[in-house]
Amino acid sequence: MSLRKKILTGALGLVLGSGTLMGFLGKWEGEGQNHVYADKLARGLPTVCKGVTKHSSPYPVIVGDYWSPERCAEVEELVVQKGQLALADCLTNEAISQNTFDALSSHSHNFGSAATCASRALVLINAGRIREGCRAIAWASDGKTPVWAYVTTAQGEKQFVQGLHNRRLDEMGLCLK
């Protein structure tokens, strides 16, 4: 049975869209972001609610539009569950905790499941090296260089963003809990 099916049937005890994850996303993506805004870290990508974009929403996401709290809740649940199921397709370690799953889910929500699935963190976690994998959410293999904390400028240069690194550190902490 695939990890996805085990999650859906509750065989692993992991919950999609857990309260911890939704609170975590509210902290980092914004709670009550009902007006669609141009996310400056994502080169102006229209974003609403807890990080919902045109890439994840079944509805158009247009800067300046207002989304009701009900629409945000509906779409957030759909987007988060879809992302977690995509993440489950690349997870092979059934011994992960809800906190580890939620931390990886937050990372995936921010960068996309394909990027998270290809990450060193996920490779280590799948290999049973959960503690190292959790650290790899925020740090390169040297343990000193931040990862997943950069944006590409309009000039094509990588720029470190402390807020992104703070989120990675928070995800690492959740993962290690």
C-alpha positions in Angstrom: 0.0 0.0 0.0 1.4 3.4 -0.9 2.1 6.0 1.7 -0.7 8.2 0.2 -3.2 5.4 0.7 -2.0 4.8 4.3 -2.4 8.5 5.1 -5.9 8.6 3.5 -7.0 5.5 5.5 -5.4 6.7 8.7 -3.1 3.7 8.9 -0.1 5.9 9.8 -2.0 8.3 12.1 -1.0 11.3 10.0 -3.7 14.0 9.5 -4.1 16.1 6.4 -4.4 19.8 7.1 -3.7 19.4 10.8 -4.4 22.2 13.2 -0.7 22.6 13.8 0.0 22.9 10.1 -2.8 25.4 9.5 -1.6 27.5 12.4 1.9 27.4 11.2 0.9 28.5 7.7 -1.1 31.3 9.2 2.0 32.5 11.1 4.2 32.4 8.0 1.8 33.1 5.1 -0.5 35.5 6.9 -3.7 35.1 8.9 -6.7 36.9 7.4 -5.0 37.9 4.1 -8.4 38.3 2.4 -7.2 40.8 -0.2 -5.2 39.5 -3.1 -1.7 41.1 -3.0 1.4 41.0 -5.2 3.9 39.0 -3.3 7.2 40.9 -3.6 9.3 37.9 -2.7 7.6 35.9 -5.5 8.2 38.7 -8.2 4.7 40.0 -7.8 2.8 36.7 -7.9 -0.8 37.4 -6.8 -1.3 35.7 -3.4 -4.2 35.5 -1.0 -5.2 33.7 2.2 -2.5 31.4 3.5 -0.3 31.5 0.5 -2.8 30.6 -2.2 -1.7 31.6 -5.7 -2.9 31.1 -9.3 -0.7 28.0 -9.4 -2.7 26.3 -6.6 -6.2 27.8 -6.6 -9.2 26.5 -8.6 -10.3 30.2 -8.8 -8.6 33.2 -10.4 -6.3 35.0 -8.1 -6.3 38.7 -9.1 -4.5 41.5 -7.3 -7.1 43.7 -5.5 -9.8 41.1 -5.3 -11.4 40.3 -1.9 -11.9 36.7 -0.8 -14.3 35.9 2.0 -13.1 34.0 5.0 -15.3 31.1 3.8 -13.6 31.0 0.4 -10.2 31.2 2.0 -11.0 28.3 4.3 -12.4 26.2 1.4 -9.4 26.8 -0.9 -6.8 26.6 1.8 -8.1 23.1 2.8 -8.1 22.0 -0.8 -4.6 23.4 -1.6 -3.0 22.0 1.6 -4.5 18.5 1.2 -3.5 18.4 -2.5 0.0 19.5 -1.6 0.3 16.9 1.2 -0.9 14.1 -1.0 1.7 15.1 -3.6 4.3 15.1 -0.8 3.1 11.7 0.3 3.9 10.3 -3.1 7.6 10.9 -2.6 7.8 10.0 1.1 8.8 6.4 1.8 9.7 6.6 5.5 6.5 5.5 7.3 8.1 6.3 10.7 7.7 10.1 10.4 5.8 12.0 13.0 2.9 14.4 12.4 5.3 17.3 13.2 7.8 16.1 10.6 5.0 15.7 8.0 3.7 19.2 8.9 7.1 20.8 8.6 7.7 19.2 5.2 4.2 20.2 4.2 4.9 23.9 5.1 8.1 23.7 3.0 6.2 22.2 0.1 3.5 24.8 0.4 6.1 27.5 0.1 8.3 25.9 -2.6 6.1 23.3 -4.3 6.0 19.6 -3.8 8.4 18.9 -6.6 11.1 21.0 -5.0 10.5 19.5 -1.5 10.5 16.0 -3.0 13.9 16.7 -4.6 15.4 18.2 -1.5 18.3 16.8 0.5 16.0 17.0 3.6 13.5 14.6 2.1 16.2 12.2 0.9 17.7 12.1 4.4 14.3 11.6 6.0 13.4 8.8 3.6 16.7 7.2 4.5 15.7 7.2 8.1 18.0 10.0 9.1 15.2 12.2 10.3 17.2 14.4 12.6 19.7 15.2 9.8 16.8 15.7 7.4 15.1 18.1 9.7 18.3 20.2 9.9 18.6 20.1 6.1 15.4 22.1 5.9 17.3 25.1 7.1 21.0 24.3 6.7 23.4 23.1 4.0 25.5 20.0 4.7 28.2 22.2 6.2 25.7 23.1 9.0 26.5 26.8 8.6 25.1 27.9 5.2 21.4 28.7 5.1 19.3 26.9 2.4 15.8 27.7 1.0 16.2 31.3 2.1 17.0 33.1 -1.1 15.0 34.8 -3.8 16.2 35.6 -7.3 16.3 39.3 -8.1 15.1 40.9 -11.3 18.8 41.0 -12.2 19.1 37.2 -11.8 21.1 37.4 -8.6 20.4 35.3 -5.5 19.5 37.4 -2.5 19.3 36.1 1.1 16.0 36.9 2.9 16.2 36.6 6.7 12.4 36.1 7.0 12.6 33.0 4.7 15.5 31.7 6.8 13.5 32.3 10.0 10.7 30.2 8.5 13.1 27.5 7.6 14.4 27.5 11.2 10.9 27.3 12.5 10.1 24.4 10.1 13.3 22.7 11.3 12.2 23.1 14.9 8.7 21.7 14.2 10.3 18.8 12.3 12.5 17.9 15.3 9.7 18.1 17.8 
